[in-house]
Amino acid sequence: QVQLAESGGGLVQPGGSLRLSCAASGSIFTIYYMRWYRQAPGKQRALVATITSGGTTNYADSVKGRFTISRENAKNTGYLQMNSLKPEDTAVYYCNANIATISKSMDYWGQGTQVTVSS
């Protein structure tokens, strides 16, 4: 069974930084794309950043130049480095990954980690 576990959220002042981690565990053959989403109170879940197995990245316009998505394939772990944080970045951040096991490939989700940007 495959599981994703996020960590690294917390409370930070505006202008500060946080690094989120997403560790995949289980009988993993390969991880295709990894994505970070976020959901603010009263809003729909929104895509923040994507990284493919080859390392190609894409970002939402609202985070371009401030957030960096990366991955360590040997550790089955993805990261989201968030700099110059703003109050509007406050949300629950979710990791999503398309993972292949010996028998199938499907999307998996983490449980979410809270990020609060406030003075």
Secondary structure, DSSP 8 states (H G I E B T S, - for coil): --EEEEE--EEE-TT--EEEEEEEESS-SEEEEEEEEEE-TTS--EEEEEE-TT--EEE-TTTTTTEEEEEEGGGTEEEEEE-S--GGG-EEEEEEEEEE-SS-EEEEE---EEEEE--
